[in-house]
Every structure is written in C-alpha cells, then in structure tokens.
Amino acid sequence: MDWKFILTSLDGRIGKKTYWIAMLGMIAVNLVVAVLTGDANWQPGQPLFSTASTVVALVLLWPMLAVAGKRWHDQDKSAWFNLLYFIPLVNLVALIWNGVADGTPGNNRFGGIPPY
C-alpha cells in the first residue's frame, strides 16, 4: 500500500479495509493525544481542547478527508460528500456508511477497482 498516496491525495479509490485501517488509526492518534494532554478529563472552567490536541486534529484533517474522499469515489460519489463530516451526528452516519457501503463493481469515473 502506498500510504503517502492514500493519506494525501483525493484521487482514486480505496476499499473498505483500507478505509477502516486509516480512519481508526487516525481516530486512535487523536484519542491518545487527548488522554495524554488531559483533554479526556475536561473540567468546567478549563479550555475545551489543549493546543496539542488542536494541532493534531488540524494536522490529521486533510488525511481524514483524503481517505474519506477516496472511499466516496469507490461508491461513484464526489468527494464533496466529505462536507457531511462537518455536520454533528450526520458525521457519525457518514463515517459508518462510508465504511460499510459496497463500492461500484468494476471501473467507475474515478478509476478502476481499488487494489486495497
């Protein structure tokens, strides 16, 4: 697998397994940073997120959108469907839908069948 391509480009398609590996890995990184910085033990009167958590979330934003965009492409949908991830609660439905929906059999306008 070419992880650089998977995490940085909006081109092409990826399968469900690659999607879940990448997304769960990035979610795990976010959670680990939240626990290490104390964001997981938030108390009233404290900032909601630490600087470290914010920086990690912003750094991982593009890779998450690139992975999700490729998965939308596998379903013959535009990467503009990534905008669903910015709507509370709808984002959870989009995350799960993108991970369980079958891709287009054969070639589609975004490329051939994903090799992984």
Stockholm file with secondary structure:
# STOCKHOLM 1.0

chainA/1-116         MDWKFILTSLDGRIGKKTYWIAMLGMIAVNLVVAVLTGDANWQPGQPLFSTASTVVALVLLWPMLAVAGKRWHDQDKSAWFNLLYFIPLVNLVALIWNGVADGTPGNNRFGGIPPY
#=GR chainA/1-116 SS CCHHHHHHCCCSCCCHHHHHHHHHHHHHHHHHHHHHHTGGGCCTTSCSSCHHHHHHHHHHHHHHHHHHHHHHHHTTCCGGGGGGGGSTTHHHHHHHHHHHSCCCSSCBTTBSCCCC
#=GC SS_cons         CCHHHHHHCCCSCCCHHHHHHHHHHHHHHHHHHHHHHTGGGCCTTSCSSCHHHHHHHHHHHHHHHHHHHHHHHHTTCCGGGGGGGGSTTHHHHHHHHHHHSCCCSSCBTTBSCCCC
//
